[in-house]
Amino acid sequence: MKKLLAVVILGSIVLGGLGAAVSGTNQPQKNSDQKETTGTTYVDELDQFMTTPDGVLPVGWFCPTQNITVNVSVAQSFKPQKEVLTCIQFLMGRNATTTNPCILAIRDNLTHQDLTSAIVNPAEVPIMDPVHMENLTWVTFDVNDIWVTVNQTYYIVVYTANMTDHHYPDDYYYVSGNGTNLYPNGTAYLSLDSGKTWEEITDGDGCFKTYGLPETFLEVNISSTIYGPKFIIRNIGDYTAWDVTWNVTITGGILGLLHKTVIGTIPELGPGNETVVTLGSVVGLGPITLTVRVSAANVREIGTTLQAILIFIFWIIK
């Protein structure tokens, strides 16, 4: 971590003195994190990580000298091995005078827009003892889920709001890391100008965990009867499909007056398992179009469209 700290330079000022050994770290005992967002039931799976700290850096408004304040941002590159990124944890604490929220974003380039992000408030992060470096904890950033490309480089960017009117000269968090390149699939980066420019810390890594879901695959088969079709959704992949959702729309009939939507969901569908979707009572007359869309938390949307003729309650599937 001494190498990591040595690059924190503003002019001839080195932001040293923060690279003490970390003690009393509070690491969670589980390797997965149950989603708490309403409507989701799946369990995050641990993907990429580096969990051995040997020092810390400030993130946010840091005052290295009496007349100079910089807004420090840090980043960590990583290569996901699961197709859906769901959650990030960073081992960190905060200064006693911190008031700005901490933001964690995922980017495919350090200076590009955020692909997804999450915010935690100071009250959610414990105050860290600046002398003994105690009370670091794993802080969870429950980002909106995104699809990522396995083995492509992405960046975890940790920063605070770029506010010129802040109340304290030392309004920052502490993020932990290690200066011996323990994570082989990425490295740490540092910015002293609110993320405008970045410097790579070639021998350093932040203490982080990424969580995600492996991609699986569904198929939709149609079973036709004179009373309407049934849709059989089957998991043909190798992993559980989480939060499987379907949306069936029926439109058409005489003068286009028929419009019905059937929406449903199940919390999970294991490999090789299937569920059957029926439409219930549909009454109409004339040609109709039926569109099916099926997706899941770790399944890309699939769909099919078919044409039929409805004669009151009887169906003729084309």
C-alpha positions as CSV (number, residue, x, y, z in Angstrom):
1,M,0.0,0.0,0.0
2,K,3.0,2.3,0.4
3,K,3.3,2.3,-3.4
4,L,-0.3,3.2,-3.7
5,L,-0.1,6.1,-1.3
6,A,3.1,7.4,-3.0
7,V,1.2,8.4,-6.2
8,V,-1.2,10.7,-4.4
9,I,0.6,13.8,-5.3
10,L,-0.5,17.4,-5.7
11,G,2.4,19.4,-7.0
12,S,5.1,18.5,-4.6
13,I,2.7,17.4,-1.9
14,V,2.5,13.7,-1.1
15,L,-0.7,12.7,0.7
16,G,1.1,10.3,3.1
17,G,0.3,9.3,6.6
18,L,-2.8,7.3,5.7
19,G,-1.0,4.1,4.9
20,A,-1.1,2.4,8.3
21,A,-1.9,-1.3,8.6
22,V,-5.6,-2.0,8.8
23,S,-6.9,-3.7,11.9
24,G,-10.3,-4.6,13.2
25,T,-11.8,-5.1,9.7
26,N,-15.4,-6.3,9.7
27,Q,-15.8,-8.7,6.9
28,P,-19.1,-10.4,6.2
29,Q,-19.4,-14.2,6.7
30,K,-21.4,-14.9,3.6
31,N,-20.4,-15.1,0.0
32,S,-23.8,-14.0,-1.4
33,D,-26.1,-11.2,-0.9
34,Q,-29.9,-11.5,-0.9
35,K,-31.5,-8.8,-3.1
36,E,-33.7,-6.6,-1.0
37,T,-35.2,-4.6,-3.9
38,T,-39.0,-5.1,-4.2
39,G,-39.9,-7.7,-6.8
40,T,-36.6,-9.6,-6.8
41,T,-35.9,-12.9,-5.1
42,Y,-32.6,-14.1,-6.4
43,V,-29.4,-14.6,-4.5
44,D,-26.3,-12.7,-5.7
45,E,-23.2,-14.9,-6.4
46,L,-19.7,-13.7,-5.5
47,D,-17.7,-13.1,-8.7
48,Q,-14.5,-11.0,-8.6
49,F,-12.8,-9.9,-5.3
50,M,-9.7,-8.7,-3.5
51,T,-10.2,-8.8,0.3
52,T,-6.7,-8.2,1.9
53,P,-6.1,-4.6,2.9
54,D,-2.8,-3.1,3.9
55,G,-3.8,0.6,3.9
56,V,-6.4,3.2,2.9
57,L,-6.8,6.3,0.7
58,P,-9.3,9.2,1.0
59,V,-12.2,9.6,-1.4
60,G,-13.8,13.0,-1.5
61,W,-12.8,16.5,-0.4
62,F,-9.4,16.1,1.2
63,C,-7.2,18.9,2.6
64,P,-3.5,17.9,2.4
65,T,-2.4,21.4,3.4
66,Q,-4.1,24.4,5.0
67,N,-4.7,26.2,1.7
68,I,-5.3,23.3,-0.7
69,T,-8.3,21.1,-1.1
70,V,-8.6,18.3,-3.7
71,N,-11.6,16.1,-4.6
72,V,-10.1,12.6,-4.7
73,S,-11.7,9.8,-6.7
74,V,-10.5,6.1,-6.9
75,A,-11.3,3.3,-9.3
76,Q,-10.7,-0.4,-9.7
77,S,-10.7,-2.3,-12.9
78,F,-12.0,-5.8,-13.1
79,K,-13.1,-8.5,-15.5
80,P,-16.4,-10.1,-14.7
81,Q,-17.0,-13.8,-15.1
82,K,-20.8,-13.7,-14.8
83,E,-23.0,-12.0,-17.4
84,V,-25.2,-10.0,-15.1
85,L,-23.6,-7.6,-12.6
86,T,-25.9,-7.0,-9.6
87,C,-24.0,-5.6,-6.6
88,I,-20.7,-4.2,-5.4
89,Q,-19.1,-4.1,-2.0
90,F,-16.1,-1.9,-1.0
91,L,-14.2,-2.2,2.3
92,M,-14.3,1.4,3.6
93,G,-15.1,3.9,6.4
94,R,-15.5,7.6,6.7
95,N,-14.1,10.7,8.3
96,A,-16.0,12.1,11.3
97,T,-16.8,15.3,9.4
98,T,-18.2,13.6,6.2
99,T,-21.5,15.0,5.0
100,N,-21.5,14.2,1.2
101,P,-22.9,10.9,0.1
102,C,-20.6,8.4,-1.5
103,I,-21.2,7.3,-5.1
104,L,-20.1,4.0,-6.7
105,A,-20.4,3.7,-10.4
106,I,-19.6,1.1,-13.1
107,R,-18.1,2.3,-16.3
108,D,-16.6,0.7,-19.4
109,N,-14.1,3.6,-19.6
110,L,-12.9,5.8,-16.7
111,T,-14.1,9.0,-18.4
112,H,-17.3,7.6,-19.9
113,Q,-20.8,7.9,-18.5
114,D,-21.9,5.6,-15.7
115,L,-23.5,2.3,-16.8
116,T,-25.1,1.9,-13.4
117,S,-24.5,3.5,-10.0
118,A,-25.6,3.5,-6.4
119,I,-25.3,6.0,-3.5
120,V,-24.8,5.5,0.2
121,N,-25.2,8.2,2.8
122,P,-22.6,9.0,5.5
123,A,-24.9,7.5,8.2
124,E,-24.6,4.1,6.4
125,V,-20.8,4.1,6.7
126,P,-19.0,3.8,10.1
127,I,-16.6,6.5,11.3
128,M,-13.1,5.1,11.1
129,D,-10.4,5.7,13.7
130,P,-7.8,7.7,11.8
131,V,-5.1,6.7,14.2
132,H,-5.5,3.0,14.4
133,M,-7.4,2.5,11.1
134,E,-10.1,0.6,12.9
135,N,-13.8,0.2,12.0
136,L,-13.5,-0.5,8.3
137,T,-16.6,-2.4,7.0
138,W,-17.9,-3.9,3.8
139,V,-20.3,-1.3,2.4
140,T,-22.9,-2.6,-0.1
141,F,-23.7,-0.6,-3.2
142,D,-26.8,-2.2,-4.7
143,V,-26.6,-1.0,-8.2
144,N,-29.3,-1.6,-10.8
145,D,-28.5,-4.8,-12.6
146,I,-26.7,-4.6,-15.9
147,W,-25.6,-7.0,-18.6
148,V,-21.8,-7.2,-19.0
149,T,-19.4,-9.0,-21.3
150,V,-17.4,-11.7,-19.6
151,N,-13.6,-11.0,-19.6
152,Q,-14.1,-7.4,-20.8
153,T,-12.5,-4.7,-18.5
154,Y,-14.9,-2.6,-16.5
155,Y,-14.2,0.0,-13.8
156,I,-15.6,0.5,-10.3
157,V,-15.4,4.2,-9.7
158,V,-15.8,5.6,-6.1
159,Y,-16.3,9.3,-5.6
160,T,-18.4,12.0,-3.9
161,A,-20.4,14.8,-5.4
162,N,-18.3,17.5,-7.1
163,M,-19.6,20.3,-4.9
164,T,-17.7,23.6,-4.5
165,D,-19.8,24.7,-1.6
166,H,-19.1,22.0,1.0
167,H,-19.1,22.7,4.7
168,Y,-15.9,20.9,5.8
169,P,-12.4,20.9,4.3
170,D,-12.1,17.2,5.2
171,D,-15.3,15.7,3.8
172,Y,-14.2,12.3,2.7
173,Y,-14.4,8.5,3.0
174,Y,-11.6,6.0,3.5
175,V,-11.3,3.2,1.0
176,S,-8.9,0.3,1.6
177,G,-6.5,-1.4,-0.7
178,N,-3.3,-3.4,-1.1
179,G,-0.1,-2.4,-2.8
180,T,1.1,-5.8,-3.9
181,N,-1.1,-6.5,-6.9
182,L,-3.1,-9.3,-5.3
183,Y,-5.9,-9.1,-7.9
184,P,-4.6,-10.3,-11.3
185,N,-7.5,-9.1,-13.5
186,G,-7.3,-5.4,-12.9
187,T,-5.6,-2.6,-11.0
188,A,-6.4,0.6,-9.1
189,Y,-6.6,4.2,-10.4
190,L,-6.5,7.6,-8.8
191,S,-7.8,11.0,-9.7
192,L,-7.2,14.3,-7.9
193,D,-9.4,16.5,-10.2
194,S,-12.9,15.1,-9.7
195,G,-12.4,12.3,-12.2
196,K,-11.3,14.4,-15.2
197,T,-7.9,12.6,-15.4
198,W,-6.7,9.4,-13.9
199,E,-3.4,7.8,-13.0
200,E,-2.9,4.0,-12.9
201,I,-1.6,2.5,-9.7
202,T,0.1,-0.5,-11.4
203,D,0.9,-2.4,-8.2
204,G,-2.2,-1.6,-6.2
205,D,-5.8,-2.9,-5.9
206,G,-8.8,-1.8,-3.9
207,C,-10.6,-4.1,-1.5
208,F,-13.8,-5.0,-3.4
209,K,-16.3,-7.7,-4.2
210,T,-18.5,-7.9,-7.2
211,Y,-21.6,-10.0,-7.3
212,G,-23.6,-11.3,-10.3
213,L,-25.6,-14.0,-12.0
214,P,-24.6,-16.4,-14.7
215,E,-26.6,-16.2,-17.9
216,T,-29.1,-19.0,-18.7
217,F,-31.5,-19.6,-21.5
218,L,-35.3,-20.1,-21.9
219,E,-37.4,-21.3,-24.8
220,V,-41.1,-20.8,-25.5
221,N,-43.2,-23.5,-27.1
222,I,-46.8,-23.3,-28.1
223,S,-49.4,-25.9,-27.5
224,S,-52.5,-25.2,-29.6
225,T,-56.1,-26.2,-28.8
226,I,-59.4,-24.9,-30.2
227,Y,-59.9,-23.1,-26.9
228,G,-56.6,-21.1,-27.3
229,P,-52.9,-21.7,-27.1
230,K,-50.8,-22.6,-24.1
231,F,-47.2,-21.3,-23.8
232,I,-44.7,-23.6,-22.3
233,I,-41.7,-21.7,-20.9
234,R,-38.7,-24.1,-20.4
235,N,-35.3,-23.4,-18.9
236,I,-32.8,-25.0,-21.4
237,G,-29.7,-23.5,-19.8
238,D,-27.4,-24.7,-17.1
239,Y,-28.4,-22.3,-14.3
240,T,-31.6,-21.2,-12.5
241,A,-33.5,-18.4,-14.2
242,W,-34.5,-15.8,-11.6
243,D,-37.6,-13.7,-11.6
244,V,-39.1,-15.1,-14.8
245,T,-41.6,-12.7,-16.3
246,W,-43.9,-13.0,-19.2
247,N,-46.1,-10.5,-21.1
248,V,-48.7,-11.8,-23.6
249,T,-50.7,-9.3,-25.6
250,I,-53.7,-10.1,-27.8
251,T,-54.9,-7.5,-30.3
252,G,-57.2,-7.4,-33.3
253,G,-60.8,-8.7,-33.9
254,I,-63.5,-6.8,-35.7
255,L,-62.7,-3.1,-35.8
256,G,-59.6,-3.8,-33.7
257,L,-61.7,-3.8,-30.5
258,L,-60.0,-6.8,-28.9
259,H,-57.1,-6.0,-26.6
260,K,-56.0,-8.2,-23.7
261,T,-52.8,-8.4,-21.8
262,V,-51.7,-11.3,-19.6
263,I,-48.7,-10.6,-17.3
264,G,-47.2,-13.1,-14.9
265,T,-44.0,-14.0,-13.0
266,I,-42.5,-16.8,-11.0
267,P,-39.5,-16.3,-8.7
268,E,-37.3,-19.0,-10.2
269,L,-37.2,-21.7,-12.8
270,G,-34.5,-24.4,-12.5
271,P,-32.6,-26.0,-15.3
272,G,-34.8,-28.4,-17.2
273,N,-37.9,-27.2,-15.6
274,E,-40.9,-25.5,-17.2
275,T,-44.0,-23.5,-16.5
276,V,-47.2,-23.3,-18.5
277,V,-49.0,-20.0,-19.3
278,T,-52.6,-20.0,-20.2
279,L,-54.7,-17.0,-21.4
280,G,-57.9,-17.5,-19.6
281,S,-61.2,-16.7,-21.3
282,V,-60.9,-14.7,-24.5
283,V,-64.0,-13.8,-26.5
284,G,-63.9,-12.1,-29.9
285,L,-64.4,-12.4,-33.6
286,G,-61.9,-12.0,-36.4
287,P,-58.2,-12.2,-37.0
288,I,-55.9,-11.5,-34.1
289,T,-52.2,-11.1,-33.4
290,L,-50.7,-12.6,-30.3
291,T,-47.3,-11.5,-29.0
292,V,-45.3,-13.2,-26.2
293,R,-42.3,-11.7,-24.4
294,V,-40.4,-13.6,-21.8
295,S,-37.4,-12.5,-19.7
296,A,-35.7,-13.1,-16.4
297,A,-33.0,-11.4,-14.3
298,N,-30.4,-13.5,-16.0
299,V,-32.1,-14.2,-19.3
300,R,-32.2,-11.9,-22.3
301,E,-35.7,-11.2,-23.5
302,I,-37.1,-13.7,-26.0
303,G,-40.4,-13.5,-27.8
304,T,-42.6,-14.8,-30.5
305,T,-45.6,-13.6,-32.5
306,L,-48.4,-15.7,-34.0
307,Q,-51.6,-15.0,-36.0
308,A,-54.9,-16.6,-35.3
309,I,-58.6,-16.3,-36.0
310,L,-61.0,-16.1,-33.1
311,I,-64.6,-17.2,-33.5
312,F,-66.2,-16.3,-30.2
313,I,-64.3,-18.6,-27.8
314,F,-62.8,-20.9,-30.5
315,W,-59.3,-20.4,-31.9
316,I,-57.8,-21.2,-35.3
317,I,-54.0,-20.9,-35.0
318,K,-52.3,-20.2,-38.3
